[in-house]
Amino acid sequence: MNKRQSRLFAIGATALSALAFLGLTIDSHRQFGTLTHAENITPAVAHGKDVWHKYNCINCHTLFGEGAYYAPDLTKITQHRGAAYLQAYLRDPARFYDEKRSRRLMPTQNLSESEITDVIAFLDWVSKVDNQDWPPRPILVVGNALPGADQAAKRESGVATPTADRSAASAQDPIASGQALFSAVTPPCAVCHSVTPGVNMAGPSLGGIATRAQQRIATADYKGRAKDVPSYIRESIEHPSAYIVPGTMYSSNGQSFMPSTYASSLKPEQIDQLVAYLATLK
């Protein structure tokens, strides 16, 4: 290739790259309205975005993978945590996490009630943006949510592996299917609950839930309708506020922070499988 040919090749390649970039940019802008559900950007959502920037939330958190990586990505936070939980959390973060226990500290921003409501509206709008599965990493709220942390904790504590801790789900095995559902339902149970005894996340540890269920049913302060362990676990899934686990980070005003949507979002056989799995955690 002589100099003239090289020059023509460079000019052609540059022009082709520029056209490709321009075309992709135009196509992206053409789809923004649809992908972001722009029609749902209400005044509350717009104000919530201002609140997000006012308090420099992005200095610690990320949205769509953009921002700092000191604190969890919040792109799908409202799909993992209900509004009641987020409201209580934003009012008093120290009630949920402290630096000693969680190895990170969320500052108390002293947000007004309207700021809290609107920033949650903003985050809810963000959670529904079609982000093409980006960022491709799970939400990390506490260190115990890190992949493998549960297993490491078990090894350190010497706790025996639960019967249901199996590597593969089987359609014929309700326990294995329930274990798979534990991480697959929406929102995933594993986002809030650990199965390692004593490892409490946004929700209490479910390690030993079968044993505790039997004890709770027998106590005088239990007001639910469950008569045995499976029915207690089922009641907890379908009606989370039937029994409130003690702890200020799990409930407010007698209402559990756990989503109450599983009874309608899951099929009856899926709930049966979750119950079968959790009942093995003794």
C-alpha positions, 0 to 999 in steps of 0.5 A: 500500500503506497502513501496515497492508498494509505491516506485514502484508507485512513480517510475512509475508515475515519468516515465509516467510524464517524457514520457508525458512531453517528448512527448509533447515537441517533438510534440511542436517542430515538429509543430513550423515551421508550426505554426510560418510560419518559411518560412516567417522569412526574414532578416528584420524580424530577424533584427526587432527581434533584434531591439525589444530586443535592445530597451527592448520593452519587459520591458513594452509590451508582446508578446504571453503573455510573458513580462511586463504588463505595456503597451499593448500586441502587439501580434496582433498589426499589425492586429489592426493598419496599417503600416502607423499608426505604423510608425508614432507612432514609430517616435513620440509616444508623438504625440499619447499619453501623460502621462497626457491624457493617464496615461502612457508614451511611451518613444521616442526611436529615432529609425532609419527608417530601425529599424522602418520598420524592427520591424514592419515586426517582429511584422507583422510576430508575428501577423500571428503566430498561437498562439492558441488564446493566450493570451486570452485578448483584446488589451488595448491601452488606458484606455478608451478601458477597458471593460465597460469604455464607459458605465461608461463615459456615466453615468458620463457625463449624455449622453443618451444611443444611440438608437442602444445600444442594448444587442443582435444582431438580423439577422432581425435588421440591427442596432443590427447586425451593433452594433455586427459587430462593435466589430466583424469585422477584425480589430474590429472598437471598437479597435480604436473607442469609441462610447462615445462622446469625448472619442478619442482613436486611431481613433476619437470618433464616438459618435455623428457621424451622427450629425457631418456627416450632418454638414461636408457635408454642409461645403466648405472643404468637398470634398467627394461624400456623399450627406447624413449621410448614404452615408458619413458613407459608404464613411468613411468605404470604403474610409477612406481618403475621408475626413480626420478628423483633428488631427495629430494622425489620418492621415499622408500626407493626408492619414488616418491611418484607414485600407482601407480593409473594402470595400473588406473584408466586404460583402455589407450587412455587410457595410449596417448594420454598416452604419445603426448602426452608423447612430443612433449615433447622 
